[in-house]
Amino acid sequence: MWSNFERSMVRRGFYHCPIQGRNRLRQSVALVQNGHGMAIDSELRLAREGGTPARTGPERPMFPGGMEVGDEELAALERVIRSRNLFRYYGVGDGPQEVSAFEEELAAFMGSAHALCVNAGSSALICGLIGAGVGRGDEVIVPAYTWNATANAVLATGALPVLADVDDSLTIDPEDVERKLTPRTRALLSVHMRGNAANMRPLVDLASERGLALVEDVCQAAGASFEGRRLGTFGDVGAFSLQFNKIITTGEGGAMITDRRDVYETAIEVHDCAGPVRFGGQPPSFPGWNFRASELTGAVARVQLTRLDGLLERMRANHARLAAAVEQLPGLTLRRSNDVAGDAGVALIAYAETAALAADAADALRAEGVPAVQMYSPDVVDMHFYPFWRPVLDALTAAGMPAPECPRTLDLVGRAVHVDVPPQLDERDVEEYELALRKVALGVLV
Ligand SMILES: Cc1ncc(COP(=O)(O)O)c(C=O)c1O
């Protein structure tokens, strides 16, 4: 904690003038140096205490690829409509090609041997888990912080999700994974949360030493990488979502990638009850569902894939600026990244010292016009957090397992302040976000 004297000096810009090169802040510092202390006081007065909100620009919704949907997607849809080939496996004329073309393009982009486009990220996970051999009687280790669809996918296979804590990267803690292993463990499911790679080295080693399948949930980190390699290619399977919030989107949709031919072939049976028969093969041995993607989805997915690297570049640049600003501010500690350069940059996440301070900081940021949230509060139902995963908790109880306890996860997410970083933020937006963060760090957290 800082002394009152230090705090007042910080407010006046004498210490920690970190955000060099940003015009408004430079002006503020200059005003102080010229003896106009009142001016900076009023510039840094919190909006919720009567100051001017930091944000003047428009709202920037967090639909990265969604907000870029335009003429190219329209042309792709028109191509499908005019062909009248709306179903991926048969049609008229030259026949359908969009879904299979997307699969080829996605596999090439990610560097994997096979891709299967499906109707949701959940379906991609189910296909991948079953493809990798997971089924009734098995346990799969999943992080205690992820969208509930991850754990639900394990339940859908008949297996039990066993919860492991996340570490300060907010991805699964490899040491807790080791503690959670039992003779029934069949697979590890790592989730690259909010764009940040899980620590893949120890997970890959553990899976190979113990003969376990490794499934990567890349739904929130499409295109991101770890040590120079795209996420989703480290394990047996990578699962992606194309739902509207995701980096690239078709509204709803998903895809599974794998290098393993056997996984791919089983996934075809899981995602389509007619599976291999469509290719002249034998009747399927697995009672598959219908997770097929339509040609409309395939056509839009192809366009969105061409946007992916550009979206990542813009989010990473914005994220790097905001992270550099936060690093210089008191009261906030950035979420640790397992690979700074590979991070998708979708979210600025920083820990306050206590959950109460995180809630207060998020409230003050919202008053400044920055859509911030305290990630977890026990009173707010949010399906990213295991205390709300009723079907998972019930399944564990029914199996005679103790109720999961992941205290480190709840401590971290309770202290975490989360700000989306859309690629659409422009220079002025970023400057205003920086100003808001500075105001709140100095006015709330010091
Ligand atoms: C981490 C994670 N896993 C799985 C999913 C499921 O994807 P979908 O909604 O496309 O089924 C999501 C989507 O929100 C997700 O964020």
The ligand as an ORCA input file, in Angstrom:
! r2SCAN-3c Opt
* xyz 0 1
  C     -14.052    -22.754    -23.816
  C     -15.274    -23.150    -24.605
  N     -15.487    -24.451    -24.870
  C     -16.553    -24.862    -25.579
  C     -17.470    -23.976    -26.067
  C     -18.657    -24.486    -26.808
  O     -18.782    -23.964    -28.092
  P     -20.240    -23.892    -28.771
  O     -21.011    -22.822    -28.076
  O     -19.951    -23.544    -30.197
  O     -20.854    -25.222    -28.602
  C     -17.293    -22.616    -25.834
  C     -18.262    -21.620    -26.347
  O     -18.649    -20.694    -25.715
  C     -16.170    -22.187    -25.074
  O     -15.963    -20.896    -24.795
*
